């Protein structure tokens, strides 16, 4: 399977502009699977759950899912990417999995990091594995990396690849994913973002970039810049 990592620099709240930039980035690019960052279209640092709610959308029929499906059809590929999901009165940090035929599934982040706990509800479902053109692909989101059981559960379900949409601010994850791959004999695709956000004065977040692909032997096949 030929995979592509998308590392972007979203501007908080400017969803349409962020989507347009992704479409421009991917023009003419060929792959069977594209992995985009966590919350790739909205930006990351919500002030509270009310603000996250304003950017939330249903997975089925939502604007971001529709956009990703249109890209999947155009590129004849699968896409895995993060968004703010709403279902009922619950708001989740989720990733969707789509292909040329439409929505395939979604995963709601289980391990919320720091201020995410005041913005999202934690997912409760076991991280899923999907058959994408004969390749078993599992999904986890960002801080899930910190808990070895997440990657292990995906490997035990037969995952050959872990897609890992992220918005990393801690420096440890790129190296930790080498261990996850060695432990579980899997490939890992971590798609991170770059840039910074200071939505609350004095609380600046710097995103580390370094999106990467690691193989089952712990080799870094490719790592993007910071």
N, C-alpha and C positions, 0 to 999 in steps of 0.2 A: 504494500500500500504506500503510495506517495502522499506524504503529509506536508502541510504548510502551517507555520506558526505566524499569527498576526500579532504584532506588537504595536500598539497605537498610543496616542496621546490625546485622550478625550478632553473636551472642555466641559466642565460640570454644567449640567442642565441643558446644554444645546444639543438635544437629541438628534434633530434632523441634520444639523451640520456634521455631527459625529458619524451618522450613518452615511452621509454623502462622502466623507473622507474615506471610510472603509471601502465603499464601492469603487472609488478612484484608486485606492491602493491595490485592489484585487483585479483591476482591469488587465486582461491578458495573462493572468497567472493561472497555471494549471496544476491541479492536485486532486487527489481522491478524497482527502479529508482536510478541512481547514479548521483550526482551533483558534478561537478568539479569546480575549481576556474576560475575566469576571466583570460584570457591570460595564461592558465595553461602550455602551451608547449613552449612558447617563452620567458617568463619573461615579466616584466612590463615596465621598464623605458627606453622608446625609446628617443633618443636625439632630433629627429625631424621627420617630416612626410616622408622624403626621407628614413630614416632608417626603419620606420614602413612599408613603401612600400616594402622594400626588404624582409620582413618576411611575407608579406600579401599573401593570397591565396583565390581563389574562394571558396565559401561554397560548391557548388555542384561540386563534383569531386576533391576537394582539399585534400592534404595529411592528414591533421588533421581530417577532416570529415570522410575520408576513414578509418582512424585508429579507430575512435569512433564507426563507424558502425561495424567494425570487432569485437570490444569488445562487442557491443550490441548483435551481433549474438552469440558470445561465451558465454556470460552471460545470454542470453535470457532476456534482460532488456532494459530499456530506459536510455539514457545518455543526460545530459545537461552540456555544457562546453563552455568556452570562447576561442576565437581565433581572429587573425587579419584578417579581410576580405577585399578583393579588389573586386570592381565592377566598370568597366570602369576606370576612373582616380580617383575614390574616395576610401579612406581607412577608414574602420570602426572598432570600438571595438565591436565585435559581440559575441553572444552566439548561438550555434546550438543545435537543438533538434533532436536526432536520435533514432531509434529503430531497432529491428532485421530485419525489412523489408527495412531499409534505412533511408534517410533524411526525416524528418517530417517538419522542419521549422527553422527559425532563427529570432533573434531579434538584432537590432543595438542600442547600448547604446545612449540614448537621452541626459542625463545629464553628460557631460564630466567634469572631475575633474582636476583643476590646469593645469599642463603641457600637459595633454591629448589634450587640445584644439589646441596645435601646432603640434600634431601627427596624429589626426584622424578627420574625418568629423562626425558631430553629426547625429544620426539617426533621422528620421522624422516620422516613423510609430508608431502608438499606440502600446504599449506593448501587446504582444499576449497571448492568453490562448489556450492550447492544451488539447484535450481529450486523455489521456494516459491510456488505458485499463479501461475506465469508470471513471477515476479521472480527474478532471479539474485542470490543472497545468498552472499557469502563470509564466512569466519570466521577471525579471528585473536584472540589472547589477550594482553592487557596489554602486557608489555615487547616483544612483537613490533612494536609501533609504532616502536621505536627503529631498526628496520632497514627502510629504504625498499623493499628487494626483496620484503618480505612483501606489502605492499599492492599493489605492482606486479604480482606474480605472480597475485594474485586478479583484478586488473583485466584482465590479459591472458587470463585464463580466462573473461572475460565478466561478472564481478561488476558489478552496478549499485549494490549496497549492501554495505558491510562491517559485519558485526556484531562488536563488540569488547568482550567481557566483560573487566572489569579490576578490579584492586585497587591503585589508584595511590597511591604515596607520593611520587613525584617531581613537581615542579610543571610540568614542561615539556609533558607529553602533550597537554593540551587545545589548546594552540596548535599543537603539531606536527601534530595531526590535520587542521588547516586546510590545511597544506601537502600532506599525503598526499591530501586530496580534490582540491586544485588540480592536483597532479601527474598524478592518475589519472582525473580526471573521474568521480568516484563520490561517493555519499553514505556517511557513516560514522556509526554509532551506537555510542558508547562508554558502557557501563553500568558505573559505578563504585560503590563503597560509601563510607560515612562511618564515623566512630568511630576508636578507637585500640585497639591491642593491645600489652601489655608482658608477653609470655610468658617472657622472660628478663630478670631485673632489670637495669635500665640500658639496655635496648634497646627503647625504645618506638617503635612505628610509628604515625604519624598518617596516616589515609587522607583524600585531598583532596576526595572527592565530585566535583562539577562534571561529572556525567554530561551528555552532550550529543549533539545531532544536527547534523552539518555537511553542507552541500550541495556539489555539484561546483564551485561558484563560490567556495567558501571561506566562505560565510555561515554563521554559527551560528544555526540555526533555533530551538534551545532549549538552555539550559544550566541545570542544577540548581544548588542552593546547595552550599556547602562543608560 
